Amino acid sequence: MDVKTARKPYVFDRLGRKPSDISHNKSVCIFWRNGKCLRNPCRFLHSELPVTCAKKGSYLESSNQKDLPTKNSNYIRTKNKLVLKRFLETTVENSREDAGSKDCKRGTSKNLALKNEESGSNSTEDVLTKSEDVLTKSEDVLKQNVCQSWVHGNCIDGNKCQSLHSWFHADGLSILARLQGHTKAVTGIALPEKNNKLYTGSSDRTVRIWDCHTGQCAQVIELGADIGSMISEAVWVFIGMPNVVKALNTELGAEYDLNGPIGQVYAMATTDDITLFAGGQDGVILAWKCTTETNSPFQPIASLKGHTSDVVSLTVGRERLYSGSKDHTIRVWDHKTLECVMTLDGHADTVTSLICWEDYLLSGSLDRTVKAWAMNEEGHVEAIYTHVEEHGVVAFCGMRDGNGKPTLYCSCNNNSVQLYEMPSFDDGGRLFTKQEVKVILHGPKGLGLFFTGDQTGLVTAWRWLPKSKE
């Protein structure tokens, strides 16, 4: 019986020579070109094609041509390197959108596209030069983003990582303390006057009281229900909960229940004379007035109706109360009469944040916009500027940085807090967290302190370093 032995496959010669019965593939291995081919045998050539047999569009390399051919439709040549055309086009387009989103006044954005037609130049070299600048900016942006692997403690690149290994990207900023104890999202932070204690409330149904000198938790108060919001005014700390607002007198240690709200209280605000406003899930805002009575120091004075869904943001300024709701509107209430004087339409989603800044009202929404409102000559409030974010806005805070510049702290639902120099909205840096920041509070004036609370339960104390004296 004849025995047939298996024929060993031919191994391709590393110079490209092979028997005539092997596949007549005339393409050169692009991985071999880059010194990365691990196949042996490889069905592509490991040598250069003779110029006479190279076809149009093939990977041809002569002694004077080290890069990929410009005739290939997927690549274009720049001054120093070849860039994948599709990637370049995508990068340019994304950069246009990103740049346009930072200058979007009155609902329109500046067109930052490459304007060859306007300049009268059709030079491919000009376009590629600008494209290289876009790529350089993209690398800078990448370096400004935190490494997600580092955030979760498993980055293996170390110093070679292209992303940040830091919780912030801002000049003159430092982390003063990281207060850990809450097991769920932090929904409120309060720093009452004449007190060296910081109060934090959470969805874990507790209020934690922290010693400002040591950073240690001094007391835990079990409330038995999720905390929706928390603010302070003078010696009072107000805690928003389902169907009730708890008022704590930090000076006397007394506690009072203010009944009336329907559902969770997501937003509260106070005036200088301690008139308290609290918004409920039924869209109604309740108001209490602080009195001198010891048994019941807060008396209900009004019920403000108008919103058709949850009230989630409140602020007071210029003798007016402003309320934001899940019904996408902002209502303006007269502080004295407590009547609604106007309704502001302009947002396409929940109005999550409101602050009064000098003569302006700033509003943030899940529709990814920040709007600046001002009163016109007729006495009506209108949107005079719209800034577009890449992600939905969750929370606001305004204060001055270490150089005394007015800064807006804008928390978005991409686990970051963007810092903007006001009123230009120039980039001032960014803070990073494991989960989104739900609340931001500025500290006492002149100390450069502010606090953030995120969904993991972490409270972070930040400080702007004093301006260096030259």
C-alpha positions in Angstrom: 0.0 0.0 0.0 1.3 3.3 -0.9 1.8 5.7 1.9 1.2 9.4 1.2 3.1 11.7 3.4 1.7 15.1 4.1 3.5 17.8 2.2 5.0 20.5 4.3 3.7 23.9 3.4 6.1 26.2 1.7 7.5 28.9 3.9 7.6 32.2 2.2 11.1 33.5 1.8 11.4 36.8 3.8 12.6 38.4 0.6 9.4 37.5 -1.1 10.5 34.6 -3.3 8.2 31.6 -3.4 7.5 28.7 -5.7 5.4 29.3 -8.8 2.5 27.2 -7.5 1.9 29.5 -4.5 -0.7 32.2 -4.9 0.4 34.9 -7.2 -0.5 37.7 -4.8 1.3 40.8 -5.9 0.4 42.9 -2.8 3.0 43.9 -0.3 2.2 43.2 3.4 1.5 46.6 5.0 2.3 45.1 8.4 5.7 43.9 7.1 6.2 47.5 6.0 5.8 48.7 9.6 7.8 45.8 11.0 4.8 44.2 12.7 3.9 41.2 10.6 3.9 38.0 12.8 2.7 35.6 10.1 5.0 33.0 8.7 4.0 32.1 6.0 2.2 35.3 5.0 0.1 35.4 1.8 1.4 38.9 1.0 4.8 39.8 -0.2 7.6 40.6 2.3 9.5 42.7 -0.3 8.9 45.7 -2.4 7.1 45.4 -5.8 9.2 46.2 -8.8 8.1 49.6 -10.2 7.2 48.0 -13.5 4.6 45.7 -12.0 3.1 48.1 -9.5 -0.5 48.9 -10.2 -2.3 52.2 -9.7 -3.5 52.5 -6.1 -1.1 49.7 -4.8 1.2 50.3 -1.9 4.3 51.4 -3.8 7.4 52.5 -2.1 10.6 53.5 -4.0 13.9 54.6 -2.6 12.6 58.2 -2.4 9.1 57.4 -1.1 8.9 56.3 2.5 5.3 57.1 3.3 2.1 55.6 2.1 1.1 56.7 -1.4 -1.0 59.8 -1.8 -3.0 58.2 -4.6 -4.7 55.9 -2.1 -8.1 57.4 -1.6 -8.1 56.8 2.2 -5.0 58.8 2.9 -3.8 62.3 2.3 -0.3 63.7 2.8 0.5 66.5 5.3 3.9 68.2 5.8 5.3 65.6 8.2 3.0 62.5 8.0 0.1 60.9 6.4 -3.2 61.1 8.1 -6.2 58.8 7.6 -8.6 61.0 5.7 -11.8 59.8 7.3 -10.3 60.4 10.8 -9.1 63.8 9.8 -12.5 64.8 8.4 -14.2 63.5 11.6 -11.8 65.4 13.8 -12.3 68.6 11.8 -16.0 68.3 12.0 -16.0 67.5 15.7 -13.7 70.4 16.3 -16.1 72.7 14.5 -19.0 71.6 16.7 -16.9 71.9 19.9 -15.7 75.3 19.0 -19.1 76.5 17.9 -20.7 75.2 21.1 -18.5 77.6 23.2 -19.7 80.7 21.3 -23.4 80.4 20.9 -25.0 83.7 21.4 -28.8 84.1 21.1 -29.1 80.5 20.0 -26.6 80.8 17.1 -23.0 79.5 17.0 -19.9 81.0 15.3 -18.9 79.1 12.2 -15.3 78.1 12.8 -15.0 75.9 9.7 -12.0 76.2 7.3 -13.0 79.2 5.1 -11.0 78.6 1.9 -13.7 80.2 -0.3 -13.8 83.4 1.8 -10.0 83.8 1.8 -9.9 83.1 -2.0 -7.4 80.3 -1.5 -7.9 76.8 -2.8 -4.5 75.6 -1.7 -4.5 72.1 -0.4 -1.4 73.0 1.6 -3.4 75.6 3.6 -6.2 73.2 4.3 -3.7 70.5 5.5 -1.8 73.0 7.7 -5.0 74.0 9.4 -6.0 70.3 9.7 -2.7 69.6 11.5 -3.5 72.4 13.9 -6.9 70.7 14.6 -5.1 67.4 15.3 -2.8 69.1 17.7 -5.7 70.6 19.5 -7.4 67.2 19.7 -4.3 65.8 21.4 -4.4 68.7 23.9 -8.0 68.0 24.6 -7.3 64.3 25.1 -4.7 65.2 27.7 -7.3 67.3 29.5 -9.6 64.3 30.0 -9.1 62.1 33.0 -8.1 58.5 32.5 -11.1 56.3 33.3 -8.8 53.3 34.0 -7.0 55.5 36.5 -10.3 56.6 38.1 -11.1 52.9 38.8 -7.5 52.1 39.9 -6.4 49.9 37.0 -4.4 52.0 34.5 -1.3 50.1 33.4 0.2 52.9 31.3 1.6 55.0 34.2 3.4 58.1 33.1 3.0 57.1 29.4 -0.8 57.4 29.6 -2.2 60.0 27.2 -4.9 61.1 29.7 -4.8 62.9 33.0 -4.1 61.0 36.3 -5.6 63.8 38.4 -9.0 64.8 39.8 -8.8 68.2 38.3 -7.3 70.3 35.5 -7.1 73.9 36.6 -4.3 76.3 37.6 -4.1 77.2 41.3 -6.6 74.6 42.6 -6.1 72.0 45.2 -8.0 69.3 47.1 -8.3 70.2 50.8 -10.1 67.1 52.0 -12.2 64.1 50.8 -15.0 63.3 53.2 -16.1 59.7 53.0 -19.1 58.3 54.9 -22.3 58.6 52.8 -23.2 55.4 51.0 -25.4 57.0 48.4 -25.7 60.3 46.4 -25.0 63.5 48.3 -28.0 65.8 47.6 -27.3 68.7 49.9 -24.4 70.6 51.6 -24.8 73.4 54.1 -22.3 75.6 56.0 -24.3 77.6 58.6 -23.0 80.9 60.0 -21.1 81.1 63.3 -20.5 77.4 63.2 -17.4 75.3 62.5 -19.4 72.3 61.2 -20.3 71.3 57.7 -23.6 69.6 57.1 -24.2 67.1 54.3 -27.4 65.2 53.4 -27.7 62.1 51.2 -30.1 59.6 49.6 -28.8 57.2 52.2 -31.3 58.9 54.6 -28.7 60.4 56.8 -27.3 63.8 57.7 -23.6 63.9 58.5 -22.0 66.7 60.5 -18.3 67.2 59.9 -15.7 69.1 62.0 -14.2 71.7 59.7 -10.9 71.7 61.5 -10.2 67.9 61.6 -12.3 66.7 58.6 -13.8 64.0 60.8 -17.4 63.1 61.0 -18.7 64.4 64.4 -22.3 63.1 64.2 -24.6 61.1 62.0 -28.4 61.8 62.1 -30.7 59.1 60.9 -33.8 60.6 59.3 -35.5 57.6 57.9 -36.2 59.1 54.5 -34.3 60.2 51.4 -33.0 63.7 51.6 -33.8 65.7 48.4 -32.1 69.0 49.2 -30.4 71.0 51.9 -29.6 74.7 52.4 -28.6 77.0 55.3 -29.4 80.6 56.3 -27.9 82.3 59.3 -28.0 79.6 62.1 -30.7 77.5 60.4 -30.2 74.4 58.3 -33.2 73.3 56.2 -33.5 69.7 55.0 -35.9 68.8 52.2 -37.6 65.4 52.5 -40.7 63.7 51.2 -43.7 65.8 52.4 -41.8 67.8 55.0 -39.0 70.3 55.5 -37.0 69.9 58.7 -35.6 73.1 60.2 -32.6 72.7 62.5 -31.4 75.6 64.7 -27.7 74.9 65.0 -27.3 77.4 67.8 -30.0 76.0 70.1 -30.1 72.4 68.9 -33.8 72.7 68.2 -35.6 70.9 65.4 -39.0 71.8 63.7 -41.1 70.1 61.0 -42.6 72.3 58.3 -45.4 70.3 56.8 -47.2 70.9 53.6 -45.0 69.9 50.6 -46.3 67.1 48.3 -43.7 64.5 47.5 -39.9 65.0 47.6 -38.6 68.5 48.1 -35.8 68.9 45.5 -35.2 72.6 45.8 -35.3 75.3 48.5 -34.3 79.0 48.7 -34.3 81.7 51.4 -34.3 85.5 51.5 -32.2 87.7 53.8 -35.1 88.1 56.2 -35.4 84.2 56.3 -38.5 83.7 54.2 -38.2 80.0 53.2 -39.4 78.7 49.8 -39.7 74.9 49.1 -40.7 73.3 45.8 -42.7 70.0 45.7 -43.2 67.3 43.2 -46.7 68.6 42.5 -45.3 71.8 41.1 -46.4 73.9 44.1 -43.9 76.2 46.0 -44.7 76.7 49.6 -43.5 79.8 51.6 -42.8 80.2 55.3 -41.9 83.3 57.3 -39.5 83.2 60.2 -41.1 84.7 63.4 -40.0 85.3 67.0 -42.2 82.6 68.4 -40.3 79.9 70.1 -42.8 77.0 69.8 -43.4 77.5 66.1 -40.8 79.9 64.6 -41.9 79.4 61.0 -45.4 80.3 59.8 -46.8 79.4 56.3 -47.6 82.5 54.3 -48.3 81.4 50.7 -48.7 78.6 48.2 -47.3 79.5 44.8 -49.0 77.5 42.0 -48.2 77.5 38.3 -45.8 74.8 37.4 -47.2 71.6 36.0 -44.4 69.3 37.2 -41.7 68.9 39.9 -40.0 72.1 41.0 -36.2 71.2 41.0 -34.5 74.6 41.2 -35.0 77.8 43.1 -33.1 81.1 43.6 -33.8 84.5 44.9 -32.4 87.8 43.6 -33.4 91.4 42.8 -36.6 91.2 44.8 -37.8 88.2 42.8 -38.0 84.4 43.2 -37.1 82.3 40.2 -38.2 78.7 39.9 -37.2 75.9 37.5 -39.2 72.8 36.8 -39.4 69.6 34.9 -42.1 71.3 32.8 -39.1 73.0 31.0 -40.1 76.5 32.2 -38.8 79.2 34.5 -41.3 81.2 36.5 -40.7 84.6 37.9 -42.4 85.5 41.2 -42.7 88.9 42.8 -41.0 88.7 46.2 -43.5 91.0 48.0 -46.8 89.9 46.4 -45.7 86.3 45.8 -47.5 86.3 42.4 -46.1 85.0 39.2 -45.2 88.0 37.0 -43.9 86.1 33.9 -43.0 82.7 32.5 -39.8 82.1 30.7 -39.8 79.6 27.8 -36.6 78.7 26.1 -35.3 75.4 27.5 -36.3 72.1 25.9 -35.8 69.9 29.0 -35.7 70.1 32.8 -34.4 73.3 34.3 -32.0 71.9 36.8 -30.1 74.9 38.0 -30.7 78.7 38.6 -28.5 81.4 40.1 -28.6 85.2 40.1 -25.4 86.8 39.1 -25.3 90.6 39.4 -28.0 91.8 37.0 -28.4 88.5 35.3 -30.2 85.2 35.8 -28.3 82.0 34.7 -30.2 78.8 34.0 -28.9 75.3 33.3 -30.9 72.5 31.8 -30.7 68.9 30.7 -31.1 70.2 27.2 -27.3 70.9 27.3 -27.6 74.6 27.4 -26.8 77.4 29.8 -28.8 80.6 29.3 -28.2 84.1 30.5 -31.3 86.2 31.0 -31.6 89.9 31.5 -34.4 92.5 31.7 -35.0 94.5 28.6 -36.2 98.2 28.4 -39.8 97.0 28.4 -39.3 95.3 31.8 -39.5 91.7 30.3 -36.8 89.1 31.0 -35.3 87.7 27.9 -32.5 85.3 27.0 -29.5 87.3 25.8 -26.9 84.5 25.5 -27.0 80.7 25.1 -24.0 78.6 25.8 -24.1 75.0 24.5 -22.6 72.1 26.5 -21.8 68.7 25.3 -23.8 67.1 28.1 -26.8 67.9 30.3 -26.3 70.4 33.1 -26.9 69.1 36.6 -25.9 71.8 39.1 -24.5 75.4 39.3 -22.4 77.5 41.6 -20.7 80.8 41.2 -17.7 82.3 43.0 -14.3 83.8 42.3 -11.2 81.8 41.7 -7.7 82.3 43.2 -7.0 85.2 40.9 -10.3 86.9 41.8 -11.9 86.1 38.5 -15.7 85.4 38.5 -16.1 81.7 37.8 -19.1 79.5 37.0 -18.9 75.9 38.2 -21.1 73.9 35.9 -21.7 70.2 36.8 -22.7 68.0 33.9 -24.0 64.5 33.7 -20.7 63.2 32.2 -19.0 63.0 35.7 -17.2 66.4 35.4 -17.5 70.0 36.5 -16.6 72.5 33.9 -15.1 75.9 35.1 -15.9 79.0 33.1 -14.5 82.4 33.4 -17.4 84.9 33.4 -18.9 86.5 31.5 -16.9 85.3 28.5 -17.4 81.6 29.2 -13.7 81.0 28.5 -12.4 77.6 29.7 -11.1 77.8 33.2 -10.5 74.1 33.9 -12.3 71.0 34.9 -13.0 68.8 37.9 -13.5 65.0 37.5 -15.4 62.6 39.7 -16.4 58.9 39.5 -20.0 59.8 39.2 -21.8 63.1 38.6 -21.8 65.9 41.0 -25.3 66.7 42.3 -24.5 69.7 44.5 -21.9 72.5 44.7 -21.6 75.0 47.5 -19.2 77.9 47.9 -17.6 78.5 51.2 -17.2 81.7 53.3 -16.3 84.8 51.2 -12.6 85.4 50.7 -11.4 81.9 51.7 -11.4 80.4 48.2 -13.3 77.3 49.5 -16.0 75.3 47.8 -17.5 71.8 48.2 -18.8 69.2 45.8 -21.0 66.1 46.5 -21.3 63.3 44.0 -23.5 60.3 43.5 -21.0 57.9 45.1 -21.5 59.7 48.5 -18.1 61.5 48.4 -17.9 65.1 49.6 -14.8 66.9 48.4 -13.5 70.2 49.8 -11.6 72.3 47.3 -9.5 75.4 47.7 -8.1 78.0 45.4 -4.5 78.7 46.3 -3.8 82.4 47.1 -2.6 84.5 44.2 1.2 84.6 44.0 2.8 87.9 44.7 5.2 89.0 42.0 
